[in-house]
């Protein structure tokens, strides 16, 4: 494992910096915008502290109190990793708990077959299948009766099959500590960790004398703000001590705890955990699209604003009231953010605060590095102008299937994954063609993001197809994967959706999920191939970091992979070793250098804001910017063709970008008022991208160049860190945030290109 290697090698020096002004600005802005009342931040490496500062107010009501570095905070879910996890692992060290033993060995209420696969390890990694939240009836009864009530409640999902963040699981682990050790969780950790570590202001149920220094949280009922009383309702019901929440502490105390772990279980010459225990704690365990350590988060939906900016192998945790920890074993660097964002009315947000602080700290941890040489973006095949277009109109996989008389589906019970793009060359719906095919039983339809008609920009409900009466199961609603209920009675899934040639377009993820669920249930999959609308010749942008998988980052490929959706399906099935019966029915009369408008096929908007092949091309780059505080034209007639913000000076920006000499594009100053999305209803200024040569333009490079220019011109306004939401490549993001020139950023972006080309070659169907 990567992290094991990191823990066994000397630490890498934390990149030095003359100023931590980015952290000052992030904290000031969060307070000024009312996102948090105050914040305390600590950044260190080993025994050295680089940054330790309080900003804003500890309390806003009933009176304003200034924030101080010794403020005591409700640590919320940091309890899971600062109390419960080390307690369980210390018992494991002592031979009193086995990680792979069923929970029922220690809590007799769970010693029944239904819970046989609910192991201690799975509880620590949130893969045990227990419900996210415990039943209120169980909490009001307290332990041991609570265990009986929770056991009667059963499982939410099958243990070991998926990640489901579970307070319930950690509440039970807290009870496990009590039963195995004979001491309640708070007393156990106080004696073995907090007192000897010198964590003098870390405890459950803090005494009244501490309250003047405690940051209050939410106003509850008639009691005013909670102060020294845990914010989490279930922990409160359990008397303030629980395995999932209840701990209070200071930033300095947490710094000592982090240093102990980063020094492999030792602090100031005293050992608290074995080195092997710390290694186990931070050994990555992949659960679906999530990577967890024992207790600790490494890459999950909860850590997107933290882990995606720190080096691979780093880990940490967050809490509902606002706290966060992130640590990098390789450098022994760590970051702690403490805030009470729920004060006073349960609102507030730490998303941007965490992103900005982790961006600055993670980039420093990474250091400058040496970028690799730049390589061409073409796939190595002949250029489009060197290859004559194939004779005749392109035929899709659906056309080919129809021409064969649907023989491959005869005798099959079929589910069709499709949307408005699933039409043949004559514009007829695949749903209707397959439903009418002799000997084929079309039982259900599945729709992706935007729904069957491709018009929704919200969650998609289940429905029925009006023409056929078939049920239409949504794969962009309560679930994004086909469930057992949806797949009941099917032996074949047919996938027929047009994608747009960009990694973060979610139809690719839908195909991945279809393949994975079909493999589990031995259902055959038939992919009806469709053209890559922006050609299959150009590869551009960084390969995503494999540990940052998500719905918009489904597989380690570049931003623009230069593959058809059928070729992508072959790659996923092979590289994930899925035992799935996969057939790709290929296109006829299509070659890699062709654009969609050269195929003769009817264009159907694949989603509401991709209305032409040109917009699909620009989306493959400009789409990276839409999570930032820029409008990318959503809510206008020209999505992804314009970029703007209220603080941009249009003419100056257009002139500066034109001077960069980017191939295939010119920039025109523009003003517009989007009707939706970012800056809805506000007038903004920016640039229009006029594509002068679609073969030459490299949209990812254009987006990075635009971001780089905005960072230089508007450092106080532009927020580039959210580019990482879709870029999901640390090296490229670090280079951008360090302010490297565009050539250096491009080098990092293309660093894994050669290895990707080797991987890709095995799955290409077309020349």
N, C-alpha and C positions, 0 to 999 in steps of 0.2 A: 504494500500500500504506500502511496505517496507520502502520507503524513508520517508513517513510521520512519521513513527515510529522513524526513525533516527533523524528527525528534532525536535521531541518532547522530546528527551532524552538528558542527559548531554553528552558533547563531550568525545570521547575516546582519551586517551593520544597518541600522535604521538610517535611511537617507537624511542627511543633514539639511537644515533650512534656516535661513536667517530670520524668518518671520512666519508666524502662524495667523496672519491676518485673515485668511479665509474662515477660520474658526470664529474669530471675533465677529466678522460680518454675518456669518450664518446665525449665530446666537442673537445678535442684535436684531436682525431681520425677523426672526421667528417671534421674538418678544414684541417688536413694533407692529407686526401684523396680527397680534392677538392669538397666534397659534399655540403659544405656551406662555404662562405667566413669568417663568424664569427657567434657567437651565444651568447646570454645573457640568463641566467637561474636564476630563483628565486624559492625557495622552502620555504614554511612557514606553520605555524600552528597558527591560531588566530593572535595575535599581535606579535608572535615570528617569526623571520626569521632564518632559518637554513642554507640556502645557497643562495648566491647572487654573481654571478661572470660573467665576460665577457671574451670570448676567441676568438682569431683570429682577423679578420679585418672587420671594418665597410664597407669599400670600397676597391676595387681592381683596378679600373680604374676611371678616368685617372691617379690617384695616389693612392698609398696604404695608408689607414688611419686605425689606430688601433681601435678595438672595445672597447666601454666603456659601463658601466652599465646604463648610462643615454642616450644611443642612442635611437632615435625616429624611430620607425619602421612603415612601411605600414602594418596594421593589417588585411588587406584583409577580409576574411569572419568572422573574429571575430567581425566585424561590426554588423553582424546579432544578436549577443547575448550581446554585450556591448553597442549597441545603439538602434537598432530597437526593439528587444524583450522587454527590460525594458520600452521603450517609450509606446509600445502598451499596456503592462500590467499596467502601471500607468494610462493610459486612461481608462482601464477596472476598476481599483480601483475607479476611479472617476465617474463611471457609464456612461461614454460617449461612450464606446464600449462594445459590448457583444461578448464573445468568440465564441458562437455557432450561431451567426447571420451570414447570407450570406454576402459575400464581397459587393454585390450589394447595401446593405443598406448604405454603406459609399462611394462607388465609383459607381455612377449611370450607368457607362458604362457596368457594370456587372450585372445590375438588370434585367436579362432575365432568362427564365427557365433553359437554358443550364448551368448556373452557380449557380443554387439554392443551390447545395450541396458544393460549394466552401466557406467554413466558415473561420473565422479568426483563430480558433483553428487549422484547417487543414493546413492553410497557415503556422502557426508557427511550425507545426510538419512535414512539407513537405509531407503531404498526400492529398493535395487539387487537385492533378491531373494536375497542370499547367506544361507547358514545362520547362525543366531544364534551358534553356537559352532563353532570350527574343529575339524577332525578331529585327535585326539591324535597320530596318526601323522605328520601334517604338522608339528606343533610340535616333535616330538622330532628331526626331521631338520633343522630350522632352514632359513633362507633361504640360497640361492635354491631349494633342493629343495622347501621347504614350498609355494612357489607352484605347482609342478607338481602336488603332491598335492591342494591345494585346488582347482585347476582341474579335476582329474579327478572331484572330488566333485560338481560341477555346482551347480545353483541349487535353492533351497528353494521359491521362488515366482517368478512372472513379474515381471521388473523393472518398476518404475513403477506397479504395481497396488495395493500395500499397504505399510504400515509394518511392518518386521520388524527390531527392534533387533538389531544385528549386531556382535559383537566381531570376527567374521571380516573384515567389511568394513574396519574401522579397522586391523586388523593389516596388511591389504594396503595401506592408505593409508600406514602407517608405512614399509613397504617401498618404496612409490612415492617417498616423500621421499628415501630413501637412493639409489635408482637415478637419479632426476632430478638431485639436487643433488650427488651424489658423496660425501655425508657421512651418517653414521648419524643417525637422528632426534634422539638425545640431544645430539650435538654441534651439530647444526644449530640447535636451539632455544636451547641454552645461549649460543651466540655472538650470535644475532640478537635474542633476547628477554630471557632471564633475567639475563645479566650486565649489559647496558646498562640494564635496568629497575631494577637494584639488588635483584633477587630472589636474595639471597645464600644462602638455604637452600632452594632449589628445584632438584631434580636427579633424574635416574635414578641408580640404584645409589649411594646416599649413602655417603660414606667412613666407615670405622670410627670416626673421631673424633666423628662426629655421633650415634652410637648412644645415648649417655646421654640425649639430648633427643628421641629418636624414640619415638613411641607404639607399643608392640608390638601385634601383631594376634593371630592365632589360634595356639594350640599345635598344632604339626604333628609327627606321628610322635614320634621321640625327641629332637627338637631343641629342645623348649620353644617358647615364643612366638616367632613371626617378628618380628625387630627389624632394620629396615633392609634386609630382604629382602621383595620385593613379595609380597603375599598372593595375588594372582591366579596360579593354577597355570600357565596358558598363558604369561603374561609371565615367570614364573620359568623355565619350560622354554626360553624364547627368550633367556635370559641376563639378564633384568631390564629390557630395553629393548624396548618394543612399542608399537604405535600405539593400543592400547586401554587399557593399564594399565602401571604401573611408576613413575610420577612420585611424588616425595615433596615436601612443601613445608609452609610455615607460613601462618597466617592473614594475617599482615602482607604476606607476599610475594603472596598471592592478591589482597589488597586493592589492591596496586599494579597488578597485571594488570587487574583489573576497572576501575580508574580510567582506565587507558590506553584500554580499549575504550569506556567511557562518554564519554570526551573525544575520541571519533572517531579513535582511533589515535595520540593524542599524549599524552605525559606529560613534564612539566617541560621543555617546549619542544622535545623530540625526537620525531620522527615514526617510528612503528614499522610502521604499516599505513596505507594510503591511506584517506581518509574513505569513498570509494566501496566499498572492500573491507569496511569495518565495516558499511556499509549493507547490502551483499550478505549478510554474515554473519547479520544479524538480519532479513532480509526473510522474512516468513512464507511457508511452502510447505505447503499442505494436502494431506495424504496420507490418504485415507479419513477417519477420525475423529481424526487426529493432525495437529498443527501443529508443524512444525520449522523452525528456521533452518538455516544451513549449520553442521553440527556441534551447534549448541545446541538445546535443547528449549524449546518454548514452551507447548504443551498436549498432553500425552500421558498414557497410564496411569502413566508413571514420575514424573509431576510433579503429580499431583492434590493432594498436600499442600502444594504450593508455588505453582504457577502460578495456581491458582484463587483465590488471595487477593491476588495482585499485579495491577496495572492491565494491561489489554490491551496487548500489545506488549512486555511484559517477557519475559525469557528466562533460562535457566540450565541447570544440569545437576546430576546426583546421581552418587554412587558407591556400590558395594556395601559397602565397609567403613564407610560412614556419612557421608562428606562431602557438602556441597551448596553450590551458589552460585546466587543469583538476583539479576538486575539489572533496573532499570527505566530505559531511556534517557530518558524524558520528564523525570524528576526527577533523574537521575544518582545515584539511590539504589541501594544494593546491600546484600546480606546474605550472609554466609559462615558456614557451620556446619561445624566439623571435629570428628569423633569417631572412635573406633575401636571401634565397637559389636560387632565380632566377637571382641574380646578378653574372656576368654581361651579360650573354648570354642566359638567360631563361632556363638554365639547373639546375643542382644540385638536391639533394635528401635529404629529412629529415626522411625517413622511419626508417633507422637504428638508427639515432640520437634519434628520438622520442621513439623508442622501448627501447633503452638502458636506457634513462633517466627515462621513466615511469616505467621500470622494477625496477630500484633502489628505486625510490620514493614509488611506490605502495607496494613493499615488506616491506619497513620500516613502512608504514602506517598500514599494516596488523598485525605487531607484531608477536612474536613467536607462541603463542597459545599452546595448549596441544593436541598432536595427539591422535586419538582414538586407541583402541587396534586393532591389525591386525586380519583379519579373513581369512579363507581359500578361494581360488579362484575357487574351484569346485562348481558346481551348487547344490550339495547335492544329485544328482542322483548316481546311481551305476557307478563305474569306468569302463572304456572300457574293461579292461581285466576280469571284473566280469560279463559281459553281452555277451552272444553268439550273433554273428552277425545274423541278420534275414535271413531266408531261401530265396534264390533267389536274382536276381539282383534288385537293387533299381530302381524304376520307378519314373520319375519326374511327376510334374503336367501336363506337356504336354503329356507324355505317357498315363496318366490316362484319359485326355480329349480325346485323339485319340481313346483309348479303348472303350470309351463311345459313339463313333461315332459323337463327337462334338455336341451332342444333346443340351447342355446348350447354345450353340451359334446359334442354328437354328432359322432363322427368324430375326436375329440381323444384324445391320449395325455396323461393328467392326473396331476398330483401334488397331493395335498390337504394343506394346512397346517392342522392342527386339534388339538383336545384334547377333554376331556370336555364342554366347553361347546358343542361343535359339534353340537347336536341341533335337531330341528324342533319345532314347537309341540306335537306329540304325544309328544315325548321320544325320538324315533328318531334314531340316530346318522347324521350325514351320511356317514360312511365307508360304512355299509351301503347307504344310499340311492343314493349315486353309483356304488358298485361294482355295484349291480343295475340301473342305468339302461341301457336299450337303446342300443347304438351308442357307449357311452362306455367307454374303456379306462382304468380307474383303475390306475396302475402303482405308485404309492408314496404313503406317508403321511409327513408331517413333523411333529414335535412340538416345542413351545416349552419354556421353563422349566417345571419341575414335571412334565413328561412327559405322555404321552397320557392318563393317568388323572388328572393334576393333583394327585398326592399326594406328589411327591418334593420335598425341600428341599436336594437335592445335585445334582451333575452327573448328567445323564440319559444312559444308554447307548443305543445303537442296539438295536432289537429287532424283533419281528414282531407284527403284529396277530393275535390268536388267531382271531377270527371269520373274517377274510378271507384270512389267510396272507400279507398284503402286508408288505413291508419297512417298518419305521418308522424313519426317519432322525431322529436327535436334532439339534436346533438349539440345544442347551444342553449340549454335551459338549465334544468335542475342537474343534469349530467352532461358531460361532453363525450362520454363513452357509451356505446350501446350496451345495455344491461341484459341480464339473463331474461327478464320479462320481455324486453323488446325482441330478443333473438329466439324466443321459444318457437320451436317448430320449423326453423329455417336450417337449411343445409348449405346454402350458397348466398354470399353477399356480392352484389355487383356495385362497383364504385364508378360513377360517371360524373365528374365535376371538372370544370375548366379552372385551372389556377392562373396566376399571373407572372410566375417566374421569380418570385421573391420568397426568401426563407420564412419571413414572418407573416406571410399570408396564411390564415389559419386553416385553409382547406388541406394543407399538407399535414397539419397535426391531426385533423379528422381522419385522414387516411391511416396515419400511424396508429391511432386508437382502434380503428376498425380492424387493422391487421393483428394487433395484439389481442383484442377480445375474441376475434375469430380463431386465433391460434389456441386460446384456452379451451375453446368449445369444439374444436375440430370442424369448423365451418370453412368451406372453401371460399376464396375471394377471387373475383374476376375484375380486373381494372380495365376499363375501356379508355384507352389512351387518347389524349388530346394534345394539340401543339403547345409548345412553350411560346406564348404570344410575343415575347421580346427576344426570340431566337434561342437556340440551344448551343450557341457558339461561344458566347462571352461568359466568363466566370469573373466575378468581381466581389470584393469585400472580404472581411475576415471570416474564417471558419469559427463558428461559435464554440466557446469553452464547454466541453462536454458535461461538466457538473452544473451548468446553468440551464438545463432543459426546462422548458415550459410550453404552454400552449402556443406561444409565438416563437419558440425556439425548439422545435420537435426533434431535431437530429443534427449531429455535427456536420453541417455543410456551410458554404459561404452564403453571404447575403443574396447573391445572384448565382445560383449553382449551375446554370446552363443545362438543365435536365428537364425532360417531360415528367409529368406526374407518374406515368407508368415506370419510367426509369428510376425515379425516386422510390417508388414502392418496392422495386426489386432490391435496391440498396438497403432499405430499412429491414426488409425481411431477412436478408443475408447477414447484415452486420449485427443485428440483434438476435440472430440465430432463432428466429421464430419458426416453430414447426407448423407452418401454415401452407395449405395447398393454394399457391398463388399463380394465377394466369394473367398475363398482360396481353390484351388483344391490341396489336400495334396499329399505328396510323399507316395509311397508304399515301404515296405521293407527297411525302414531306421530308425535307432535309434540314440539318441543324442551322443553316444560315438563313432560313426563311422567317419572315415576320408574319404575324397573323393576317395582315391585309394582303399577303401574297398567296394565301391558301385557297381563296374562293369560298371559304366557309362564312356563314352569317355571324356577325359579331353580336354577342349578347353581353350586356354589362354584367361582369361577374359579381359585383357588389355596388352599392349605391354611389360610391365615390371613385370608381374606376370605370370611366365611360368611353375609353378609347385605348388602343394599343399604346399611344403616346403617353397617356396618363399612367398606364401600367409600367412603362419604362421609367418614368420619373418617380413613381411610387417606390421603385426598388432602391432609391437613394433618399429622396426627400421624406419618405415615410419614416426614416430614422429620427427625424426632427420633431415629429408631432407630439411626443411625450414631453417636450420642453415647453417653455413659455413663448412659443411661436405659433402663429396661425399658418397652417400649410394649405389653406384654401378650402378646408371643409366648410360647407355652408356658403359656397360660391359656385359659379358655373365653371370654374377652372381649378378643381382640387389638384394639389401637387404640382401645379404649374406656377403657383405664386407662393411666396413666403413673406410674412410681415409681422410687425408688432408696433404698438403705439410709440415706442421710443426710438424706432429706426428712422434715420434720415435717408430717404429712398435714393436720391440721386448720388449721394456720396458712396453708399453701399454698392449700387449698380456699377459705378465707375471703378471702384476698387476691385470688384470681382472680375470685371472685364479685363483689367490689367493683369490678372493672373494667367491669362491665356489658356483657359481650360478648353479642351477640344470639344467641338460639337455643340456649343451652347453660347448664347449671348444673354446678357442681363439687362432688362429694361426697368427703370423706376416705375412704381405703380402704387396706387392707393386703393383700398377696397374695404368693405364692411361685411364680414362674414355673418351669416344668419344663425349659425350654430357653432358648437365646439368652442375652441379658445377665442376669446375676445368677441363672443357673439354680440352683435348689435353695436360694436365699437368700430370707429374708423381706425384703420391701421395703415402703415406705410411699409413698403418693402420692395421686392423685386419680382419681376416675371421672368421665368426661364423660357427663352425662345430656343428650341432645339433646331440647330442649323444642320446637323449631320447625326442622324440617329445611330449610324454605325460607329462613329467616333466618340460620342459622349459616353462618359463613365459616371452614372448617376451617384454611386456611392462616393466617389472622389469629389463630385460637385457638392454633395451634402457636407462632407468633412471640411472642404474648403470654405463653405459658407459658415459653418460653425466656428472654424478657426478665425475667420475675419470678424465675426460677431463677438468672440471672446476678446479680441484686441480692441475693438471699437466701443463695446458696451460691457465692460467687466462688471459693473455694478448692477446691470439689468438682466443680461442674458444668463440663463441657467442651463448649461450644457450637460450636466451630469445625467439627466434622464435619457440622453441618447443611448446610454448603456442598456436601457430597457429592451431595445431591439437589436443593438449591436452585439451585446453579450460576448464581448471579447476583451479581456482585461488589458492585454498588451496594447492594443490599438487605443482603447479608452485612456489608459495612462499617458500614452504619447500625446493625445489631444489635450488632456488636462495639464500636462507639463508645459504646454505651449510649444511643442516641437514644430518645426516647419512642415509644410504639407508633404514634402517628399519623404520626410522621416515617418510621418503618420501613415502614408501609403505603404511604405516598406513593412511596417508592422502589420498593416491590414492584409498584406499579401504573403505573410511569412509562411503560412501553412498551405499555400497554393499547390506546390509541387506534390506534397503527400496526398492532397485531396484529388488531384488529377489521376494519381495512381489508383486510388480507391474507386474513383468514378468510372474509370475505363472499363471495368468488368461488367458494368450494368448498362452501357450505352446500346441502344437498339438501332439508332439511325446514324448515317455517316455525316 
